[in-house]
Amino acid sequence: MMSCPFCGHAAHARTSRSLSENVKQRYHQCRNIECSATFRTLESIEEIIQPSNRRDLPVPDIPLSPVMQKKYKHYSASALRN
């Protein structure tokens, strides 16, 4: 949930659409009836904090978090699949 940039109240996502595999555009409306501002946001996957435990899934082309980079520094992306 986002906060309204005008009054600070909660704003709910009214609709969204995918712009790419890892980016979503959302339209929000302020829940404060006196404000009722609408605004658009972009949501994206910034980094992987913990890779999936399922090794049968493809590894996305998204950077690992710094902690995971240290943990997996000797592994290539393909090695994470095994």
Backbone atoms as SQL, in Angstrom:
CREATE TABLE atoms (id INTEGER PRIMARY KEY, chain TEXT, resi INTEGER, resn TEXT, atom TEXT, x REAL, y REAL, z REAL);
INSERT INTO atoms VALUES
  (1, 'A', 1, 'MET', 'N', 0.844, -1.170, 0.000),
  (2, 'A', 1, 'MET', 'CA', 0.000, 0.000, 0.000),
  (3, 'A', 1, 'MET', 'C', 0.894, 1.238, 0.000),
  (4, 'A', 2, 'MET', 'N', 0.519, 2.190, -0.802),
  (5, 'A', 2, 'MET', 'CA', 1.266, 3.445, -0.907),
  (6, 'A', 2, 'MET', 'C', 0.572, 4.518, -0.082),
  (7, 'A', 3, 'SER', 'N', 1.334, 5.521, 0.299),
  (8, 'A', 3, 'SER', 'CA', 0.769, 6.707, 0.950),
  (9, 'A', 3, 'SER', 'C', 0.546, 7.782, -0.097),
  (10, 'A', 4, 'CYS', 'N', -0.506, 8.556, 0.092),
  (11, 'A', 4, 'CYS', 'CA', -0.805, 9.655, -0.821),
  (12, 'A', 4, 'CYS', 'C', 0.302, 10.705, -0.727),
  (13, 'A', 5, 'PRO', 'N', 0.852, 11.160, -1.857),
  (14, 'A', 5, 'PRO', 'CA', 1.911, 12.169, -1.820),
  (15, 'A', 5, 'PRO', 'C', 1.398, 13.553, -1.409),
  (16, 'A', 6, 'PHE', 'N', 0.085, 13.736, -1.368),
  (17, 'A', 6, 'PHE', 'CA', -0.491, 15.025, -0.993),
  (18, 'A', 6, 'PHE', 'C', -0.837, 15.078, 0.491),
  (19, 'A', 7, 'CYS', 'N', -1.660, 14.132, 0.960),
  (20, 'A', 7, 'CYS', 'CA', -2.150, 14.209, 2.342),
  (21, 'A', 7, 'CYS', 'C', -1.551, 13.159, 3.261),
  (22, 'A', 8, 'GLY', 'N', -0.874, 12.151, 2.710),
  (23, 'A', 8, 'GLY', 'CA', -0.226, 11.127, 3.522),
  (24, 'A', 8, 'GLY', 'C', -1.115, 9.956, 3.906),
  (25, 'A', 9, 'HIS', 'N', -2.398, 10.002, 3.575),
  (26, 'A', 9, 'HIS', 'CA', -3.288, 8.885, 3.880),
  (27, 'A', 9, 'HIS', 'C', -2.969, 7.691, 2.976),
  (28, 'A', 10, 'ALA', 'N', -3.523, 6.545, 3.330),
  (29, 'A', 10, 'ALA', 'CA', -3.342, 5.343, 2.522),
  (30, 'A', 10, 'ALA', 'C', -3.977, 5.527, 1.151),
  (31, 'A', 11, 'ALA', 'N', -3.333, 4.978, 0.150),
  (32, 'A', 11, 'ALA', 'CA', -3.869, 4.993, -1.212),
  (33, 'A', 11, 'ALA', 'C', -3.903, 3.556, -1.713),
  (34, 'A', 12, 'HIS', 'N', -5.011, 3.165, -2.277),
  (35, 'A', 12, 'HIS', 'CA', -5.162, 1.806, -2.787),
  (36, 'A', 12, 'HIS', 'C', -4.872, 1.744, -4.275),
  (37, 'A', 13, 'ALA', 'N', -4.314, 0.620, -4.694),
  (38, 'A', 13, 'ALA', 'CA', -4.086, 0.393, -6.123),
  (39, 'A', 13, 'ALA', 'C', -5.434, 0.122, -6.779),
  (40, 'A', 14, 'ARG', 'N', -5.758, 0.891, -7.788),
  (41, 'A', 14, 'ARG', 'CA', -7.031, 0.730, -8.489),
  (42, 'A', 14, 'ARG', 'C', -6.886, -0.204, -9.683),
  (43, 'A', 15, 'THR', 'N', -5.773, -0.113, -10.355),
  (44, 'A', 15, 'THR', 'CA', -5.511, -0.979, -11.505),
  (45, 'A', 15, 'THR', 'C', -4.002, -1.037, -11.725),
  (46, 'A', 16, 'SER', 'N', -3.564, -2.013, -12.491),
  (47, 'A', 16, 'SER', 'CA', -2.138, -2.133, -12.796),
  (48, 'A', 16, 'SER', 'C', -1.976, -2.834, -14.134),
  (49, 'A', 17, 'ARG', 'N', -0.780, -2.678, -14.689),
  (50, 'A', 17, 'ARG', 'CA', -0.445, -3.387, -15.922),
  (51, 'A', 17, 'ARG', 'C', 1.048, -3.663, -15.929),
  (52, 'A', 18, 'SER', 'N', 1.408, -4.783, -16.505),
  (53, 'A', 18, 'SER', 'CA', 2.816, -5.155, -16.610),
  (54, 'A', 18, 'SER', 'C', 3.445, -4.414, -17.775),
  (55, 'A', 19, 'LEU', 'N', 4.592, -3.809, -17.519),
  (56, 'A', 19, 'LEU', 'CA', 5.357, -3.147, -18.574),
  (57, 'A', 19, 'LEU', 'C', 6.446, -4.065, -19.113),
  (58, 'A', 20, 'SER', 'N', 6.896, -4.984, -18.263),
  (59, 'A', 20, 'SER', 'CA', 7.869, -5.998, -18.662),
  (60, 'A', 20, 'SER', 'C', 7.740, -7.144, -17.668),
  (61, 'A', 21, 'GLU', 'N', 8.600, -8.124, -17.802),
  (62, 'A', 21, 'GLU', 'CA', 8.542, -9.283, -16.916),
  (63, 'A', 21, 'GLU', 'C', 8.751, -8.899, -15.449),
  (64, 'A', 22, 'ASN', 'N', 9.524, -7.848, -15.190),
  (65, 'A', 22, 'ASN', 'CA', 9.862, -7.472, -13.816),
  (66, 'A', 22, 'ASN', 'C', 9.421, -6.069, -13.427),
  (67, 'A', 23, 'VAL', 'N', 8.602, -5.420, -14.258),
  (68, 'A', 23, 'VAL', 'CA', 8.155, -4.049, -13.968),
  (69, 'A', 23, 'VAL', 'C', 6.641, -3.960, -14.122),
  (70, 'A', 24, 'LYS', 'N', 5.995, -3.374, -13.117),
  (71, 'A', 24, 'LYS', 'CA', 4.552, -3.189, -13.135),
  (72, 'A', 24, 'LYS', 'C', 4.228, -1.726, -12.878),
  (73, 'A', 25, 'GLN', 'N', 3.283, -1.193, -13.633),
  (74, 'A', 25, 'GLN', 'CA', 2.797, 0.178, -13.449),
  (75, 'A', 25, 'GLN', 'C', 1.459, 0.089, -12.714),
  (76, 'A', 26, 'ARG', 'N', 1.312, 0.860, -11.629),
  (77, 'A', 26, 'ARG', 'CA', 0.076, 0.839, -10.838),
  (78, 'A', 26, 'ARG', 'C', -0.526, 2.237, -10.762),
  (79, 'A', 27, 'TYR', 'N', -1.844, 2.270, -10.777),
  (80, 'A', 27, 'TYR', 'CA', -2.596, 3.507, -10.576),
  (81, 'A', 27, 'TYR', 'C', -3.230, 3.439, -9.194),
  (82, 'A', 28, 'HIS', 'N', -3.016, 4.476, -8.394),
  (83, 'A', 28, 'HIS', 'CA', -3.498, 4.514, -7.013),
  (84, 'A', 28, 'HIS', 'C', -4.486, 5.655, -6.826),
  (85, 'A', 29, 'GLN', 'N', -5.377, 5.472, -5.840),
  (86, 'A', 29, 'GLN', 'CA', -6.295, 6.540, -5.460),
  (87, 'A', 29, 'GLN', 'C', -6.268, 6.679, -3.947),
  (88, 'A', 30, 'CYS', 'N', -6.170, 7.933, -3.491),
  (89, 'A', 30, 'CYS', 'CA', -6.147, 8.233, -2.066),
  (90, 'A', 30, 'CYS', 'C', -7.480, 7.832, -1.440),
  (91, 'A', 31, 'ARG', 'N', -7.421, 7.211, -0.264),
  (92, 'A', 31, 'ARG', 'CA', -8.632, 6.789, 0.439),
  (93, 'A', 31, 'ARG', 'C', -9.266, 7.921, 1.229),
  (94, 'A', 32, 'ASN', 'N', -8.558, 9.018, 1.393),
  (95, 'A', 32, 'ASN', 'CA', -9.121, 10.187, 2.072),
  (96, 'A', 32, 'ASN', 'C', -10.093, 10.846, 1.096),
  (97, 'A', 33, 'ILE', 'N', -11.376, 10.759, 1.377),
  (98, 'A', 33, 'ILE', 'CA', -12.400, 11.243, 0.442),
  (99, 'A', 33, 'ILE', 'C', -12.269, 12.735, 0.161),
  (100, 'A', 34, 'GLU', 'N', -11.742, 13.497, 1.109),
  (101, 'A', 34, 'GLU', 'CA', -11.561, 14.937, 0.892),
  (102, 'A', 34, 'GLU', 'C', -10.393, 15.222, -0.051),
  (103, 'A', 35, 'CYS', 'N', -9.471, 14.291, -0.157),
  (104, 'A', 35, 'CYS', 'CA', -8.305, 14.455, -1.035),
  (105, 'A', 35, 'CYS', 'C', -8.572, 13.791, -2.391),
  (106, 'A', 36, 'SER', 'N', -8.769, 12.479, -2.371),
  (107, 'A', 36, 'SER', 'CA', -9.081, 11.673, -3.566),
  (108, 'A', 36, 'SER', 'C', -8.073, 11.810, -4.707),
  (109, 'A', 37, 'ALA', 'N', -6.834, 12.156, -4.399),
  (110, 'A', 37, 'ALA', 'CA', -5.806, 12.268, -5.442),
  (111, 'A', 37, 'ALA', 'C', -5.586, 10.912, -6.102),
  (112, 'A', 38, 'THR', 'N', -5.224, 10.933, -7.363),
  (113, 'A', 38, 'THR', 'CA', -4.819, 9.716, -8.063),
  (114, 'A', 38, 'THR', 'C', -3.402, 9.923, -8.589),
  (115, 'A', 39, 'PHE', 'N', -2.630, 8.850, -8.577),
  (116, 'A', 39, 'PHE', 'CA', -1.246, 8.935, -9.043),
  (117, 'A', 39, 'PHE', 'C', -0.801, 7.570, -9.537),
  (118, 'A', 40, 'ARG', 'N', 0.283, 7.553, -10.269),
  (119, 'A', 40, 'ARG', 'CA', 0.811, 6.340, -10.884),
  (120, 'A', 40, 'ARG', 'C', 2.189, 6.041, -10.304),
  (121, 'A', 41, 'THR', 'N', 2.475, 4.759, -10.102),
  (122, 'A', 41, 'THR', 'CA', 3.780, 4.327, -9.601),
  (123, 'A', 41, 'THR', 'C', 4.341, 3.226, -10.498),
  (124, 'A', 42, 'LEU', 'N', 5.642, 2.998, -10.376),
  (125, 'A', 42, 'LEU', 'CA', 6.311, 1.876, -11.027),
  (126, 'A', 42, 'LEU', 'C', 6.834, 0.946, -9.945),
  (127, 'A', 43, 'GLU', 'N', 6.594, -0.324, -10.104),
  (128, 'A', 43, 'GLU', 'CA', 7.081, -1.336, -9.174),
  (129, 'A', 43, 'GLU', 'C', 8.001, -2.261, -9.947),
  (130, 'A', 44, 'SER', 'N', 9.184, -2.485, -9.398),
  (131, 'A', 44, 'SER', 'CA', 10.123, -3.377, -10.083),
  (132, 'A', 44, 'SER', 'C', 10.854, -4.245, -9.071),
  (133, 'A', 45, 'ILE', 'N', 11.368, -5.346, -9.550),
  (134, 'A', 45, 'ILE', 'CA', 12.190, -6.214, -8.712),
  (135, 'A', 45, 'ILE', 'C', 13.602, -5.652, -8.751),
  (136, 'A', 46, 'GLU', 'N', 14.094, -5.266, -7.586),
  (137, 'A', 46, 'GLU', 'CA', 15.405, -4.623, -7.491),
  (138, 'A', 46, 'GLU', 'C', 16.536, -5.638, -7.372),
  (139, 'A', 47, 'GLU', 'N', 16.347, -6.633, -6.496),
  (140, 'A', 47, 'GLU', 'CA', 17.368, -7.650, -6.316),
  (141, 'A', 47, 'GLU', 'C', 16.749, -8.877, -5.669),
  (142, 'A', 48, 'ILE', 'N', 17.433, -9.998, -5.805),
  (143, 'A', 48, 'ILE', 'CA', 17.006, -11.253, -5.199),
  (144, 'A', 48, 'ILE', 'C', 17.631, -11.331, -3.811),
  (145, 'A', 49, 'ILE', 'N', 16.794, -11.467, -2.800),
  (146, 'A', 49, 'ILE', 'CA', 17.284, -11.587, -1.421),
  (147, 'A', 49, 'ILE', 'C', 17.608, -13.044, -1.113),
  (148, 'A', 50, 'GLN', 'N', 16.750, -13.944, -1.530),
  (149, 'A', 50, 'GLN', 'CA', 16.964, -15.378, -1.350),
  (150, 'A', 50, 'GLN', 'C', 16.461, -16.093, -2.597),
  (151, 'A', 51, 'PRO', 'N', 17.320, -16.813, -3.314),
  (152, 'A', 51, 'PRO', 'CA', 16.860, -17.544, -4.494),
  (153, 'A', 51, 'PRO', 'C', 15.826, -18.608, -4.117),
  (154, 'A', 52, 'SER', 'N', 15.055, -19.017, -5.091),
  (155, 'A', 52, 'SER', 'CA', 14.045, -20.054, -4.891),
  (156, 'A', 52, 'SER', 'C', 14.704, -21.367, -4.487),
  (157, 'A', 53, 'ASN', 'N', 14.028, -22.121, -3.656),
  (158, 'A', 53, 'ASN', 'CA', 14.493, -23.464, -3.303),
  (159, 'A', 53, 'ASN', 'C', 14.241, -24.457, -4.430),
  (160, 'A', 54, 'ARG', 'N', 13.362, -24.107, -5.343),
  (161, 'A', 54, 'ARG', 'CA', 13.052, -24.980, -6.478),
  (162, 'A', 54, 'ARG', 'C', 14.136, -24.833, -7.533),
  (163, 'A', 55, 'ARG', 'N', 14.898, -25.864, -7.746),
  (164, 'A', 55, 'ARG', 'CA', 16.011, -25.823, -8.694),
  (165, 'A', 55, 'ARG', 'C', 15.561, -26.092, -10.127),
  (166, 'A', 56, 'ASP', 'N', 14.288, -26.449, -10.316),
  (167, 'A', 56, 'ASP', 'CA', 13.785, -26.701, -11.665),
  (168, 'A', 56, 'ASP', 'C', 13.324, -25.418, -12.352),
  (169, 'A', 57, 'LEU', 'N', 13.283, -24.308, -11.622),
  (170, 'A', 57, 'LEU', 'CA', 12.849, -23.032, -12.187),
  (171, 'A', 57, 'LEU', 'C', 14.027, -22.292, -12.809),
  (172, 'A', 58, 'PRO', 'N', 13.791, -21.523, -13.867),
  (173, 'A', 58, 'PRO', 'CA', 14.882, -20.744, -14.458),
  (174, 'A', 58, 'PRO', 'C', 15.351, -19.645, -13.505),
  (175, 'A', 59, 'VAL', 'N', 16.619, -19.333, -13.571),
  (176, 'A', 59, 'VAL', 'CA', 17.183, -18.262, -12.741),
  (177, 'A', 59, 'VAL', 'C', 16.953, -16.941, -13.462),
  (178, 'A', 60, 'PRO', 'N', 16.225, -16.002, -12.842),
  (179, 'A', 60, 'PRO', 'CA', 15.960, -14.722, -13.512),
  (180, 'A', 60, 'PRO', 'C', 17.220, -13.870, -13.620),
  (181, 'A', 61, 'ASP', 'N', 17.232, -12.995, -14.585),
  (182, 'A', 61, 'ASP', 'CA', 18.365, -12.087, -14.785),
  (183, 'A', 61, 'ASP', 'C', 18.178, -10.859, -13.897),
  (184, 'A', 62, 'ILE', 'N', 18.247, -11.080, -12.588),
  (185, 'A', 62, 'ILE', 'CA', 18.075, -10.034, -11.579),
  (186, 'A', 62, 'ILE', 'C', 19.249, -10.169, -10.619),
  (187, 'A', 63, 'PRO', 'N', 19.886, -9.057, -10.231),
  (188, 'A', 63, 'PRO', 'CA', 21.047, -9.165, -9.346),
  (189, 'A', 63, 'PRO', 'C', 20.690, -9.749, -7.980),
  (190, 'A', 64, 'LEU', 'N', 21.628, -10.494, -7.430),
  (191, 'A', 64, 'LEU', 'CA', 21.489, -10.979, -6.062),
  (192, 'A', 64, 'LEU', 'C', 21.802, -9.847, -5.096),
  (193, 'A', 65, 'SER', 'N', 21.221, -9.910, -3.907),
  (194, 'A', 65, 'SER', 'CA', 21.534, -8.927, -2.876),
  (195, 'A', 65, 'SER', 'C', 23.016, -9.061, -2.516),
  (196, 'A', 66, 'PRO', 'N', 23.616, -8.023, -1.904),
  (197, 'A', 66, 'PRO', 'CA', 25.034, -8.109, -1.525),
  (198, 'A', 66, 'PRO', 'C', 25.356, -9.328, -0.661),
  (199, 'A', 67, 'VAL', 'N', 24.469, -9.681, 0.254),
  (200, 'A', 67, 'VAL', 'CA', 24.695, -10.853, 1.109),
  (201, 'A', 67, 'VAL', 'C', 24.715, -12.122, 0.264),
  (202, 'A', 68, 'MET', 'N', 23.762, -12.238, -0.662),
  (203, 'A', 68, 'MET', 'CA', 23.704, -13.415, -1.524),
  (204, 'A', 68, 'MET', 'C', 24.876, -13.440, -2.507),
  (205, 'A', 69, 'GLN', 'N', 25.345, -12.264, -2.936),
  (206, 'A', 69, 'GLN', 'CA', 26.512, -12.217, -3.822),
  (207, 'A', 69, 'GLN', 'C', 27.723, -12.824, -3.130),
  (208, 'A', 70, 'LYS', 'N', 27.912, -12.518, -1.845),
  (209, 'A', 70, 'LYS', 'CA', 29.029, -13.096, -1.092),
  (210, 'A', 70, 'LYS', 'C', 28.850, -14.596, -0.938),
  (211, 'A', 71, 'LYS', 'N', 27.617, -15.013, -0.637),
  (212, 'A', 71, 'LYS', 'CA', 27.342, -16.434, -0.426),
  (213, 'A', 71, 'LYS', 'C', 27.574, -17.242, -1.697),
  (214, 'A', 72, 'TYR', 'N', 27.176, -16.687, -2.843),
  (215, 'A', 72, 'TYR', 'CA', 27.256, -17.406, -4.108),
  (216, 'A', 72, 'TYR', 'C', 28.358, -16.884, -5.026),
  (217, 'A', 73, 'LYS', 'N', 29.389, -16.237, -4.493),
  (218, 'A', 73, 'LYS', 'CA', 30.402, -15.595, -5.336),
  (219, 'A', 73, 'LYS', 'C', 31.170, -16.584, -6.214),
  (220, 'A', 74, 'HIS', 'N', 31.233, -17.835, -5.826),
  (221, 'A', 74, 'HIS', 'CA', 31.967, -18.828, -6.615),
  (222, 'A', 74, 'HIS', 'C', 31.068, -19.591, -7.583),
  (223, 'A', 75, 'TYR', 'N', 29.802, -19.184, -7.667),
  (224, 'A', 75, 'TYR', 'CA', 28.842, -19.899, -8.512),
  (225, 'A', 75, 'TYR', 'C', 28.369, -19.021, -9.654),
  (226, 'A', 76, 'SER', 'N', 28.197, -19.631, -10.808),
  (227, 'A', 76, 'SER', 'CA', 27.569, -18.926, -11.927),
  (228, 'A', 76, 'SER', 'C', 26.058, -19.075, -11.782),
  (229, 'A', 77, 'ALA', 'N', 25.307, -18.327, -12.574),
  (230, 'A', 77, 'ALA', 'CA', 23.847, -18.429, -12.525),
  (231, 'A', 77, 'ALA', 'C', 23.399, -19.854, -12.821),
  (232, 'A', 78, 'SER', 'N', 24.069, -20.526, -13.742),
  (233, 'A', 78, 'SER', 'CA', 23.680, -21.900, -14.072),
  (234, 'A', 78, 'SER', 'C', 23.929, -22.846, -12.899),
  (235, 'A', 79, 'ALA', 'N', 24.923, -22.556, -12.076),
  (236, 'A', 79, 'ALA', 'CA', 25.199, -23.411, -10.925),
  (237, 'A', 79, 'ALA', 'C', 24.097, -23.311, -9.880),
  (238, 'A', 80, 'LEU', 'N', 23.397, -22.183, -9.832),
  (239, 'A', 80, 'LEU', 'CA', 22.307, -22.040, -8.877),
  (240, 'A', 80, 'LEU', 'C', 21.144, -22.962, -9.234),
  (241, 'A', 81, 'ARG', 'N', 21.075, -23.407, -10.468),
  (242, 'A', 81, 'ARG', 'CA', 19.999, -24.304, -10.900),
  (243, 'A', 81, 'ARG', 'C', 20.228, -25.730, -10.408),
  (244, 'A', 82, 'ASN', 'N', 21.478, -26.096, -10.172),
  (245, 'A', 82, 'ASN', 'CA', 21.796, -27.488, -9.817),
  (246, 'A', 82, 'ASN', 'C', 21.660, -27.751, -8.346);
